[in-house]
Each structure stands twice: as structure tokens, then as C-alpha cells.
Amino acid sequence: MHDQFDVTLEDGDLLGEVELTTTLIIAASESDDHLSQEEIDRLLGVTPRKPQD
């Protein structure tokens, strides 16, 4: 008999967000000072936008 509540829950976007959050938590806990915006952007893989003409 099939159990309707026996499902695998996996959300790729959520897993990615958890990984990024974990990365920030670890970096912050290892830092003696606040993380700069540039450091946070680097950890998250944020790249600056090119100016539009």
C-alpha cells in the first residue's frame, strides 16, 4: 500500500541558500572583525554589474 506521507523532500534552491548561509556563518565566526560588504559579496559569489551605456 502506498503511503502518501512517505515522500522525499528536496529543494535545490533551499539547499543552495543553506550552503550560502553556512558559508557566511563560518566566515563570520572565524573573523575577528565584521565582514566587509566586499568580503560578503566574494563569499556569496556576487559580481559587480557592468555600467550600462
PQR file of N, CA, C, O and H, with PARSE charges and radii, in Angstrom:
ATOM      1  N   MET A   1       0.832  -1.171   0.000 -0.4000 1.5000
ATOM      2  CA  MET A   1       0.000   0.000   0.000 -0.0000 2.0000
ATOM      3  C   MET A   1       0.887   1.248   0.000  0.5500 1.7000
ATOM      4  O   MET A   1       1.866   1.316   0.743 -0.5500 1.4000
ATOM      5  N   HIS A   2       0.546   2.225  -0.826 -0.4000 1.5000
ATOM      6  CA  HIS A   2       1.323   3.465  -0.953 -0.0000 2.0000
ATOM      7  C   HIS A   2       0.994   4.404   0.197  0.5500 1.7000
ATOM      8  O   HIS A   2      -0.174   4.661   0.485 -0.5500 1.4000
ATOM      9  H   HIS A   2      -0.249   2.170  -1.429  0.4000 1.0000
ATOM     10  N   ASP A   3       2.038   4.916   0.855 -0.4000 1.5000
ATOM     11  CA  ASP A   3       1.865   5.879   1.943 -0.0000 2.0000
ATOM     12  C   ASP A   3       2.038   7.277   1.366  0.5500 1.7000
ATOM     13  O   ASP A   3       3.133   7.638   0.935 -0.5500 1.4000
ATOM     14  H   ASP A   3       2.987   4.707   0.621  0.4000 1.0000
ATOM     15  N   GLN A   4       0.970   8.065   1.356 -0.4000 1.5000
ATOM     16  CA  GLN A   4       1.020   9.402   0.770 -0.0000 2.0000
ATOM     17  C   GLN A   4       1.945  10.360   1.515  0.5500 1.7000
ATOM     18  O   GLN A   4       2.324  11.399   0.975 -0.5500 1.4000
ATOM     19  H   GLN A   4       0.081   7.772   1.706  0.4000 1.0000
ATOM     20  N   PHE A   5       2.309  10.021   2.740 -0.4000 1.5000
ATOM     21  CA  PHE A   5       3.201  10.867   3.515 -0.0000 2.0000
ATOM     22  C   PHE A   5       4.665  10.438   3.433  0.5500 1.7000
ATOM     23  O   PHE A   5       5.537  11.075   4.025 -0.5500 1.4000
ATOM     24  H   PHE A   5       2.001   9.176   3.178  0.4000 1.0000
ATOM     25  N   ASP A   6       4.926   9.378   2.710 -0.4000 1.5000
ATOM     26  CA  ASP A   6       6.294   8.893   2.532 -0.0000 2.0000
ATOM     27  C   ASP A   6       6.856   9.509   1.257  0.5500 1.7000
ATOM     28  O   ASP A   6       6.833   8.897   0.188 -0.5500 1.4000
ATOM     29  H   ASP A   6       4.218   8.861   2.229  0.4000 1.0000
ATOM     30  N   VAL A   7       7.366  10.739   1.392 -0.4000 1.5000
ATOM     31  CA  VAL A   7       7.897  11.463   0.236 -0.0000 2.0000
ATOM     32  C   VAL A   7       9.289  11.978   0.564  0.5500 1.7000
ATOM     33  O   VAL A   7       9.615  12.238   1.722 -0.5500 1.4000
ATOM     34  H   VAL A   7       7.385  11.236   2.260  0.4000 1.0000
ATOM     35  N   THR A   8      10.088  12.120  -0.453 -0.4000 1.5000
ATOM     36  CA  THR A   8      11.407  12.705  -0.301 -0.0000 2.0000
ATOM     37  C   THR A   8      11.273  14.195  -0.567  0.5500 1.7000
ATOM     38  O   THR A   8      10.791  14.611  -1.621 -0.5500 1.4000
ATOM     39  H   THR A   8       9.824  11.909  -1.395  0.4000 1.0000
ATOM     40  N   LEU A   9      11.701  14.988   0.396 -0.4000 1.5000
ATOM     41  CA  LEU A   9      11.644  16.431   0.224 -0.0000 2.0000
ATOM     42  C   LEU A   9      13.034  16.937  -0.113  0.5500 1.7000
ATOM     43  O   LEU A   9      13.964  16.825   0.686 -0.5500 1.4000
ATOM     44  H   LEU A   9      12.092  14.650   1.252  0.4000 1.0000
ATOM     45  N   GLU A  10      13.159  17.487  -1.292 -0.4000 1.5000
ATOM     46  CA  GLU A  10      14.430  18.067  -1.704 -0.0000 2.0000
ATOM     47  C   GLU A  10      14.139  19.296  -2.533  0.5500 1.7000
ATOM     48  O   GLU A  10      13.388  19.245  -3.507 -0.5500 1.4000
ATOM     49  H   GLU A  10      12.403  17.578  -1.940  0.4000 1.0000
ATOM     50  N   ASP A  11      14.724  20.371  -2.146 -0.4000 1.5000
ATOM     51  CA  ASP A  11      14.535  21.642  -2.824 -0.0000 2.0000
ATOM     52  C   ASP A  11      15.919  22.192  -3.119  0.5500 1.7000
ATOM     53  O   ASP A  11      16.616  22.650  -2.214 -0.5500 1.4000
ATOM     54  H   ASP A  11      15.334  20.412  -1.355  0.4000 1.0000
ATOM     55  N   GLY A  12      16.315  22.150  -4.370 -0.4000 1.5000
ATOM     56  CA  GLY A  12      17.651  22.588  -4.771 -0.0000 2.0000
ATOM     57  C   GLY A  12      17.940  24.023  -4.407  0.5500 1.7000
ATOM     58  O   GLY A  12      19.045  24.341  -3.966 -0.5500 1.4000
ATOM     59  H   GLY A  12      15.749  21.778  -5.106  0.4000 1.0000
ATOM     60  N   ASP A  13      16.952  24.908  -4.586 -0.4000 1.5000
ATOM     61  CA  ASP A  13      17.149  26.317  -4.240 -0.0000 2.0000
ATOM     62  C   ASP A  13      17.372  26.481  -2.740  0.5500 1.7000
ATOM     63  O   ASP A  13      18.246  27.237  -2.315 -0.5500 1.4000
ATOM     64  H   ASP A  13      16.055  24.649  -4.944  0.4000 1.0000
ATOM     65  N   LEU A  14      16.584  25.772  -1.948 -0.4000 1.5000
ATOM     66  CA  LEU A  14      16.740  25.855  -0.498 -0.0000 2.0000
ATOM     67  C   LEU A  14      18.102  25.332  -0.064  0.5500 1.7000
ATOM     68  O   LEU A  14      18.748  25.926   0.800 -0.5500 1.4000
ATOM     69  H   LEU A  14      15.875  25.158  -2.294  0.4000 1.0000
ATOM     70  N   LEU A  15      18.544  24.227  -0.653 -0.4000 1.5000
ATOM     71  CA  LEU A  15      19.857  23.683  -0.311 -0.0000 2.0000
ATOM     72  C   LEU A  15      20.966  24.681  -0.649  0.5500 1.7000
ATOM     73  O   LEU A  15      21.934  24.814   0.100 -0.5500 1.4000
ATOM     74  H   LEU A  15      18.019  23.744  -1.355  0.4000 1.0000
ATOM     75  N   GLY A  16      20.827  25.373  -1.761 -0.4000 1.5000
ATOM     76  CA  GLY A  16      21.807  26.391  -2.138 -0.0000 2.0000
ATOM     77  C   GLY A  16      21.834  27.538  -1.151  0.5500 1.7000
ATOM     78  O   GLY A  16      22.903  28.036  -0.798 -0.5500 1.4000
ATOM     79  H   GLY A  16      20.040  25.265  -2.370  0.4000 1.0000
ATOM     80  N   GLU A  17      20.646  27.965  -0.699 -0.4000 1.5000
ATOM     81  CA  GLU A  17      20.577  29.045   0.278 -0.0000 2.0000
ATOM     82  C   GLU A  17      21.193  28.629   1.608  0.5500 1.7000
ATOM     83  O   GLU A  17      21.874  29.424   2.256 -0.5500 1.4000
ATOM     84  H   GLU A  17      19.778  27.561  -0.986  0.4000 1.0000
ATOM     85  N   VAL A  18      20.955  27.396   2.011 -0.4000 1.5000
ATOM     86  CA  VAL A  18      21.531  26.888   3.255 -0.0000 2.0000
ATOM     87  C   VAL A  18      23.054  26.855   3.148  0.5500 1.7000
ATOM     88  O   VAL A  18      23.752  27.191   4.105 -0.5500 1.4000
ATOM     89  H   VAL A  18      20.402  26.751   1.484  0.4000 1.0000
ATOM     90  N   GLU A  19      23.565  26.456   1.999 -0.4000 1.5000
ATOM     91  CA  GLU A  19      25.018  26.416   1.801 -0.0000 2.0000
ATOM     92  C   GLU A  19      25.629  27.817   1.885  0.5500 1.7000
ATOM     93  O   GLU A  19      26.670  28.008   2.515 -0.5500 1.4000
ATOM     94  H   GLU A  19      22.998  26.183   1.222  0.4000 1.0000
ATOM     95  N   LEU A  20      24.978  28.795   1.248 -0.4000 1.5000
ATOM     96  CA  LEU A  20      25.486  30.171   1.298 -0.0000 2.0000
ATOM     97  C   LEU A  20      25.435  30.721   2.720  0.5500 1.7000
ATOM     98  O   LEU A  20      26.374  31.376   3.171 -0.5500 1.4000
ATOM     99  H   LEU A  20      24.133  28.640   0.736  0.4000 1.0000
ATOM    100  N   THR A  21      24.340  30.455   3.421 -0.4000 1.5000
ATOM    101  CA  THR A  21      24.206  30.922   4.798 -0.0000 2.0000
ATOM    102  C   THR A  21      25.275  30.293   5.689  0.5500 1.7000
ATOM    103  O   THR A  21      25.874  30.963   6.530 -0.5500 1.4000
ATOM    104  H   THR A  21      23.577  29.923   3.055  0.4000 1.0000
ATOM    105  N   THR A  22      25.501  29.003   5.492 -0.4000 1.5000
ATOM    106  CA  THR A  22      26.524  28.303   6.269 -0.0000 2.0000
ATOM    107  C   THR A  22      27.905  28.901   5.997  0.5500 1.7000
ATOM    108  O   THR A  22      28.698  29.082   6.921 -0.5500 1.4000
ATOM    109  H   THR A  22      25.014  28.458   4.809  0.4000 1.0000
ATOM    110  N   THR A  23      28.185  29.203   4.752 -0.4000 1.5000
ATOM    111  CA  THR A  23      29.459  29.816   4.385 -0.0000 2.0000
ATOM    112  C   THR A  23      29.642  31.146   5.110  0.5500 1.7000
ATOM    113  O   THR A  23      30.721  31.430   5.630 -0.5500 1.4000
ATOM    114  H   THR A  23      27.541  29.056   4.001  0.4000 1.0000
ATOM    115  N   LEU A  24      28.586  31.962   5.144 -0.4000 1.5000
ATOM    116  CA  LEU A  24      28.671  33.248   5.836 -0.0000 2.0000
ATOM    117  C   LEU A  24      28.855  33.074   7.340  0.5500 1.7000
ATOM    118  O   LEU A  24      29.636  33.796   7.959 -0.5500 1.4000
ATOM    119  H   LEU A  24      27.710  31.732   4.722  0.4000 1.0000
ATOM    120  N   ILE A  25      28.144  32.128   7.923 -0.4000 1.5000
ATOM    121  CA  ILE A  25      28.253  31.892   9.364 -0.0000 2.0000
ATOM    122  C   ILE A  25      29.675  31.473   9.727  0.5500 1.7000
ATOM    123  O   ILE A  25      30.244  31.969  10.699 -0.5500 1.4000
ATOM    124  H   ILE A  25      27.509  31.541   7.420  0.4000 1.0000
ATOM    125  N   ILE A  26      30.238  30.571   8.955 -0.4000 1.5000
ATOM    126  CA  ILE A  26      31.596  30.100   9.225 -0.0000 2.0000
ATOM    127  C   ILE A  26      32.597  31.242   9.076  0.5500 1.7000
ATOM    128  O   ILE A  26      33.471  31.419   9.924 -0.5500 1.4000
ATOM    129  H   ILE A  26      29.776  30.168   8.165  0.4000 1.0000
ATOM    130  N   ALA A  27      32.471  32.012   8.004 -0.4000 1.5000
ATOM    131  CA  ALA A  27      33.404  33.125   7.783 -0.0000 2.0000
ATOM    132  C   ALA A  27      33.286  34.154   8.902  0.5500 1.7000
ATOM    133  O   ALA A  27      34.298  34.668   9.381 -0.5500 1.4000
ATOM    134  H   ALA A  27      31.761  31.869   7.315  0.4000 1.0000
ATOM    135  N   ALA A  28      32.065  34.456   9.319 -0.4000 1.5000
ATOM    136  CA  ALA A  28      31.870  35.432  10.382 -0.0000 2.0000
ATOM    137  C   ALA A  28      32.427  34.928  11.706  0.5500 1.7000
ATOM    138  O   ALA A  28      33.000  35.699  12.476 -0.5500 1.4000
ATOM    139  H   ALA A  28      31.244  34.039   8.930  0.4000 1.0000
ATOM    140  N   SER A  29      32.263  33.652  11.968 -0.4000 1.5000
ATOM    141  CA  SER A  29      32.750  33.107  13.238 -0.0000 2.0000
ATOM    142  C   SER A  29      34.277  33.030  13.285  0.5500 1.7000
ATOM    143  O   SER A  29      34.866  33.032  14.366 -0.5500 1.4000
ATOM    144  H   SER A  29      31.798  33.025  11.343  0.4000 1.0000
ATOM    145  N   GLU A  30      34.915  32.963  12.118 -0.4000 1.5000
ATOM    146  CA  GLU A  30      36.374  32.892  12.063 -0.0000 2.0000
ATOM    147  C   GLU A  30      37.029  34.268  11.977  0.5500 1.7000
ATOM    148  O   GLU A  30      38.249  34.390  12.084 -0.5500 1.4000
ATOM    149  H   GLU A  30      34.436  32.962  11.240  0.4000 1.0000
ATOM    150  N   SER A  31      36.216  35.293  11.783 -0.4000 1.5000
ATOM    151  CA  SER A  31      36.749  36.647  11.627 -0.0000 2.0000
ATOM    152  C   SER A  31      36.807  37.355  12.982  0.5500 1.7000
ATOM    153  O   SER A  31      35.930  37.176  13.827 -0.5500 1.4000
ATOM    154  H   SER A  31      35.224  35.194  11.696  0.4000 1.0000
ATOM    155  N   ASP A  32      37.844  38.152  13.171 -0.4000 1.5000
ATOM    156  CA  ASP A  32      37.976  38.938  14.397 -0.0000 2.0000
ATOM    157  C   ASP A  32      37.176  40.238  14.325  0.5500 1.7000
ATOM    158  O   ASP A  32      36.956  40.892  15.344 -0.5500 1.4000
ATOM    159  H   ASP A  32      38.557  38.297  12.484  0.4000 1.0000
ATOM    160  N   ASP A  33      36.745  40.606  13.131 -0.4000 1.5000
ATOM    161  CA  ASP A  33      36.030  41.859  12.926 -0.0000 2.0000
ATOM    162  C   ASP A  33      34.799  41.584  12.074  0.5500 1.7000
ATOM    163  O   ASP A  33      34.583  40.454  11.636 -0.5500 1.4000
ATOM    164  H   ASP A  33      36.923  40.074  12.303  0.4000 1.0000
ATOM    165  N   HIS A  34      34.001  42.602  11.841 -0.4000 1.5000
ATOM    166  CA  HIS A  34      32.855  42.462  10.958 -0.0000 2.0000
ATOM    167  C   HIS A  34      33.331  42.170   9.545  0.5500 1.7000
ATOM    168  O   HIS A  34      34.394  42.635   9.134 -0.5500 1.4000
ATOM    169  H   HIS A  34      34.177  43.520  12.197  0.4000 1.0000
ATOM    170  N   LEU A  35      32.549  41.406   8.807 -0.4000 1.5000
ATOM    171  CA  LEU A  35      32.858  41.172   7.402 -0.0000 2.0000
ATOM    172  C   LEU A  35      32.476  42.413   6.607  0.5500 1.7000
ATOM    173  O   LEU A  35      31.405  42.986   6.810 -0.5500 1.4000
ATOM    174  H   LEU A  35      31.685  41.028   9.141  0.4000 1.0000
ATOM    175  N   SER A  36      33.347  42.818   5.716 -0.4000 1.5000
ATOM    176  CA  SER A  36      33.027  43.966   4.863 -0.0000 2.0000
ATOM    177  C   SER A  36      32.042  43.515   3.785  0.5500 1.7000
ATOM    178  O   SER A  36      31.884  42.323   3.519 -0.5500 1.4000
ATOM    179  H   SER A  36      34.217  42.353   5.551  0.4000 1.0000
ATOM    180  N   GLN A  37      31.395  44.489   3.183 -0.4000 1.5000
ATOM    181  CA  GLN A  37      30.455  44.164   2.105 -0.0000 2.0000
ATOM    182  C   GLN A  37      31.178  43.447   0.968  0.5500 1.7000
ATOM    183  O   GLN A  37      30.616  42.549   0.341 -0.5500 1.4000
ATOM    184  H   GLN A  37      31.524  45.457   3.399  0.4000 1.0000
ATOM    185  N   GLU A  38      32.418  43.841   0.702 -0.4000 1.5000
ATOM    186  CA  GLU A  38      33.198  43.195  -0.355 -0.0000 2.0000
ATOM    187  C   GLU A  38      33.477  41.726  -0.017  0.5500 1.7000
ATOM    188  O   GLU A  38      33.414  40.858  -0.887 -0.5500 1.4000
ATOM    189  H   GLU A  38      32.874  44.570   1.212  0.4000 1.0000
ATOM    190  N   GLU A  39      33.785  41.460   1.256 -0.4000 1.5000
ATOM    191  CA  GLU A  39      34.029  40.072   1.677 -0.0000 2.0000
ATOM    192  C   GLU A  39      32.752  39.231   1.560  0.5500 1.7000
ATOM    193  O   GLU A  39      32.787  38.086   1.110 -0.5500 1.4000
ATOM    194  H   GLU A  39      33.836  42.166   1.963  0.4000 1.0000
ATOM    195  N   ILE A  40      31.644  39.816   1.966 -0.4000 1.5000
ATOM    196  CA  ILE A  40      30.367  39.104   1.873 -0.0000 2.0000
ATOM    197  C   ILE A  40      30.037  38.813   0.415  0.5500 1.7000
ATOM    198  O   ILE A  40      29.649  37.697   0.070 -0.5500 1.4000
ATOM    199  H   ILE A  40      31.616  40.747   2.331  0.4000 1.0000
ATOM    200  N   ASP A  41      30.192  39.814  -0.434 -0.4000 1.5000
ATOM    201  CA  ASP A  41      29.927  39.626  -1.865 -0.0000 2.0000
ATOM    202  C   ASP A  41      30.806  38.519  -2.450  0.5500 1.7000
ATOM    203  O   ASP A  41      30.337  37.692  -3.232 -0.5500 1.4000
ATOM    204  H   ASP A  41      30.507  40.721  -0.155  0.4000 1.0000
ATOM    205  N   ARG A  42      32.089  38.513  -2.061 -0.4000 1.5000
ATOM    206  CA  ARG A  42      33.004  37.481  -2.564 -0.0000 2.0000
ATOM    207  C   ARG A  42      32.557  36.097  -2.116  0.5500 1.7000
ATOM    208  O   ARG A  42      32.547  35.157  -2.911 -0.5500 1.4000
ATOM    209  H   ARG A  42      32.470  39.185  -1.426  0.4000 1.0000
ATOM    210  N   LEU A  43      32.187  35.970  -0.844 -0.4000 1.5000
ATOM    211  CA  LEU A  43      31.749  34.679  -0.315 -0.0000 2.0000
ATOM    212  C   LEU A  43      30.475  34.181  -1.002  0.5500 1.7000
ATOM    213  O   LEU A  43      30.298  32.982  -1.213 -0.5500 1.4000
ATOM    214  H   LEU A  43      32.195  36.733  -0.199  0.4000 1.0000
ATOM    215  N   LEU A  44      29.599  35.119  -1.346 -0.4000 1.5000
ATOM    216  CA  LEU A  44      28.332  34.750  -1.984 -0.0000 2.0000
ATOM    217  C   LEU A  44      28.454  34.622  -3.504  0.5500 1.7000
ATOM    218  O   LEU A  44      27.516  34.195  -4.176 -0.5500 1.4000
ATOM    219  H   LEU A  44      29.743  36.094  -1.174  0.4000 1.0000
ATOM    220  N   GLY A  45      29.614  34.996  -4.033 -0.4000 1.5000
ATOM    221  CA  GLY A  45      29.801  34.902  -5.479 -0.0000 2.0000
ATOM    222  C   GLY A  45      29.132  36.026  -6.249  0.5500 1.7000
ATOM    223  O   GLY A  45      28.816  35.884  -7.430 -0.5500 1.4000
ATOM    224  H   GLY A  45      30.377  35.343  -3.486  0.4000 1.0000
ATOM    225  N   VAL A  46      28.919  37.153  -5.564 -0.4000 1.5000
ATOM    226  CA  VAL A  46      28.288  38.306  -6.209 -0.0000 2.0000
ATOM    227  C   VAL A  46      29.341  39.030  -7.030  0.5500 1.7000
ATOM    228  O   VAL A  46      30.445  39.294  -6.552 -0.5500 1.4000
ATOM    229  H   VAL A  46      29.176  37.269  -4.605  0.4000 1.0000
ATOM    230  N   THR A  47      28.992  39.346  -8.264 -0.4000 1.5000
ATOM    231  CA  THR A  47      29.907  40.100  -9.104 -0.0000 2.0000
ATOM    232  C   THR A  47      29.270  41.447  -9.416  0.5500 1.7000
ATOM    233  O   THR A  47      28.059  41.526  -9.627 -0.5500 1.4000
ATOM    234  H   THR A  47      28.096  39.131  -8.652  0.4000 1.0000
ATOM    235  N   PRO A  48      30.068  42.497  -9.446 -0.5600 1.5000
ATOM    236  CA  PRO A  48      29.507  43.819  -9.721  0.2800 2.0000
ATOM    237  C   PRO A  48      28.931  43.887 -11.129  0.5500 1.7000
ATOM    238  O   PRO A  48      29.450  43.273 -12.061 -0.5500 1.4000
ATOM    239  N   ARG A  49      27.865  44.634 -11.261 -0.4000 1.5000
ATOM    240  CA  ARG A  49      27.267  44.833 -12.584 -0.0000 2.0000
ATOM    241  C   ARG A  49      28.123  45.812 -13.370  0.5500 1.7000
ATOM    242  O   ARG A  49      28.695  46.755 -12.824 -0.5500 1.4000
ATOM    243  H   ARG A  49      27.443  45.133 -10.504  0.4000 1.0000
ATOM    244  N   LYS A  50      28.190  45.557 -14.664 -0.4000 1.5000
ATOM    245  CA  LYS A  50      28.892  46.491 -15.537 -0.0000 2.0000
ATOM    246  C   LYS A  50      27.983  47.681 -15.783  0.5500 1.7000
ATOM    247  O   LYS A  50      26.773  47.518 -15.943 -0.5500 1.4000
ATOM    248  H   LYS A  50      27.726  44.791 -15.108  0.4000 1.0000
ATOM    249  N   PRO A  51      28.560  48.883 -15.814 -0.5600 1.5000
ATOM    250  CA  PRO A  51      27.726  50.075 -16.066  0.2800 2.0000
ATOM    251  C   PRO A  51      27.045  49.969 -17.421  0.5500 1.7000
ATOM    252  O   PRO A  51      27.644  49.551 -18.412 -0.5500 1.4000
ATOM    253  N   GLN A  52      25.782  50.359 -17.435 -0.4000 1.5000
ATOM    254  CA  GLN A  52      25.045  50.355 -18.707 -0.0000 2.0000
ATOM    255  C   GLN A  52      25.264  51.673 -19.426  0.5500 1.7000
ATOM    256  O   GLN A  52      25.342  52.735 -18.809 -0.5500 1.4000
ATOM    257  H   GLN A  52      25.296  50.699 -16.631  0.4000 1.0000
ATOM    258  N   ASP A  53      25.361  51.580 -20.743 -0.4000 1.5000
ATOM    259  CA  ASP A  53      25.559  52.796 -21.549 -0.0000 2.0000
ATOM    260  C   ASP A  53      24.277  53.565 -21.667  0.5500 1.7000
ATOM    261  O   ASP A  53      24.244  54.616 -22.307 -0.5500 1.4000
ATOM    262  H   ASP A  53      25.298  50.718 -21.245  0.4000 1.0000
TER
END
